[in-house]
Amino acid sequence: MQKNLVSFVIPAYNGSPFIDDSVHSLINDRILENNIHIFYEIIIINDGSTDNTVVKAKNLAKKWNKITRKDFIRVIDKENGQYGSVINRGIKEAKGIYFKVLDVDDTFNTTSLIEFIKIINGFKHKVDLILTDHVYEKVAVNKRDVQSLEKTFTPYKLMNIKEVDMPKVLITMHSIIYRLDLLKDIEYKQIEGIYYSDSQYSLVPLKYVNTAYYMNIPLYRYYIGRDEQSINLKVMVKNRIHQLKVLEVIWKQINFKYINSPQIRKYMKSVMRQMAQWQIMLIAFDEKIPKKAKYLMNFLDELKMLQPTHYRKITKTILFKALRISRGKGMGFIVRFAVKLYSKFKKNIMAEWE
């Protein structure tokens, strides 16, 4: 029996309103006509949902497994452990060569999926990392924003990622497909019990990647602008401690001593800086924090403790310098001014999550 090329894992917590669409984007009439479903499996992991997600998942599996093959869709029902626990379970259960996550409230572009499968089916050698473009589907304003990696990576060419001039921002999980054995070989384990651990998934395994292949196709459709999403700014402030815990783990796990590539080192520092800046912004917006100046300085001291050798280089920006000089006083004004300035000349980061 041919081994699956890809294991598609769908983390599902209270995903009843969305699961039909997410699964349909992985198996539908066009996919059957192109006969690409024979090259992958779908694993739906119900993370202790309190709605009827698991019932819908099992019904979908029953329907499509009759049409395709036994165990084409597998449904795993587990106690709630948050996003990281689902990724960890997915890595354990997956049987494919490559590992790809599709959140239950997102979908794939069918045309891109067909092209994606056909291309990797023609690979002569396995690669550690496959990258694609993804699309922000801004539901509140009915707009689409393609997030392309073409400025960084050459399409349809095998690359040594350590020789690539990496971007300055995080390559998100929406663009990432890892070789499953790479995740298993490094015994990758994602933080459990908290939100926002996908940043760890995007960043930490990258230091073990050698070969990469990029396709400039908009495979992943990421829906933003829903009130209940964990990425909604108000929800992020409410769950700020989760983001802080992920940041602490990443800052601790990244050991620059073992990263030989200057490009990867630079990329890691840039992303770590941005994570710290996000936490500072959330601190500024969190009205429940008393004595914010003292809290902020303790946070910066903790970062220095986690990365004593590289702290100054990572935090070498005007924002960090201003906060250190002021000892955190007036941080609300400083942060809001920095956000306004950044949004005016670079990217409106506040509007991204509205």
WOMONOR-V479822 format. One record per backbone hydrogen bond with DSSP energy under -1.0 kcal/mol. CO is the residue of the C=O (numbers start at 1). NH is the residue of the N-H. Records with the same first field share a line. If there is no record, write none. Layout:
BEGIN
CO = NH  NH
END
This chain:
BEGIN
4 = 97
5 = 98
6 = 41
7 = 100
8 = 43
9 = 102
10 = 45
11 = 104
12 = 47
15 = 18  19
18 = 22
19 = 23
20 = 24
21 = 25
23 = 26  27
28 = 32
29 = 33
30 = 34
31 = 36
36 = 39
37 = 40
39 = 5  6
41 = 8
42 = 74
43 = 10
44 = 76
45 = 12
46 = 48  78
52 = 56
53 = 57
54 = 58
55 = 59
56 = 60
57 = 61
58 = 62
59 = 63
60 = 64
61 = 65
62 = 66
63 = 67
64 = 68
69 = 72
72 = 42
74 = 44
76 = 46
78 = 48
81 = 193
82 = 86
83 = 87
84 = 88
85 = 89
86 = 90
87 = 91
88 = 92
89 = 93
90 = 94
97 = 180
98 = 7
99 = 178
100 = 9
103 = 106
107 = 221
109 = 113
110 = 114
111 = 115
112 = 116
113 = 117
114 = 118
115 = 119
116 = 120
117 = 121
119 = 122
120 = 123
128 = 179
129 = 213
130 = 177
131 = 215
133 = 219  220
134 = 147
135 = 222
136 = 145
137 = 139  224
138 = 142  143
143 = 138
145 = 136
147 = 134
149 = 152  153
159 = 212
160 = 163
161 = 164
164 = 166
172 = 175
175 = 132
177 = 130
178 = 99
179 = 183
180 = 184
181 = 185
182 = 186
183 = 188
184 = 187
196 = 199
197 = 201
198 = 202
199 = 203
200 = 204
204 = 207
205 = 208
206 = 209
210 = 161
211 = 129
212 = 159
213 = 131
214 = 156
215 = 217
217 = 133  219
219 = 109
220 = 135
221 = 107
222 = 137
224 = 139
226 = 229
229 = 232
232 = 236
233 = 237
234 = 238
235 = 239
237 = 240
239 = 242  243
240 = 244
241 = 245
242 = 246
243 = 247
244 = 248
245 = 249
246 = 250
247 = 251
248 = 252
249 = 253
250 = 254
255 = 258
256 = 259
261 = 265
262 = 266
263 = 267
264 = 268
265 = 269
266 = 270
267 = 271
268 = 272
269 = 273
270 = 274
271 = 275
272 = 276
273 = 277
274 = 278
275 = 279
276 = 280
277 = 281
278 = 282
279 = 283
280 = 284
281 = 285
282 = 286
286 = 289
291 = 295
292 = 296
293 = 297
294 = 298
295 = 299
296 = 300
297 = 301
298 = 302
299 = 303
300 = 304
301 = 305
302 = 306
303 = 307
307 = 311
310 = 314
311 = 315
313 = 316
315 = 317
317 = 321
318 = 322
319 = 323
320 = 324
321 = 325
322 = 326
323 = 328
326 = 329
328 = 331
330 = 334
331 = 335
332 = 336
333 = 337
334 = 338
335 = 339
336 = 340
337 = 341
338 = 342
339 = 343
340 = 344
341 = 345
342 = 346  347
347 = 349
350 = 353
351 = 354
END
